[in-house]
């Protein structure tokens, strides 16, 4: 898969910052799961997380009350 741009992943004014945080959290989940299962992570977890967001396997949910006014 080609590397998706943030504009392809983000919808309806979602922020780039929120995407970065969500991808980092998902990558940490991938690493933690691998450690719990005592498996080796072959693929880069950040790349895997970005691909999962691009394929809509995971969604970015922002709290509208935290947005700047």
Secondary structure, DSSP 8 states (H G I E B T S, - for coil): -----HHHH--TT--HHHHHHHHHHHHHHHHHHHHHTT----S-HHHHHHHHHHTTSS-----GGGS--
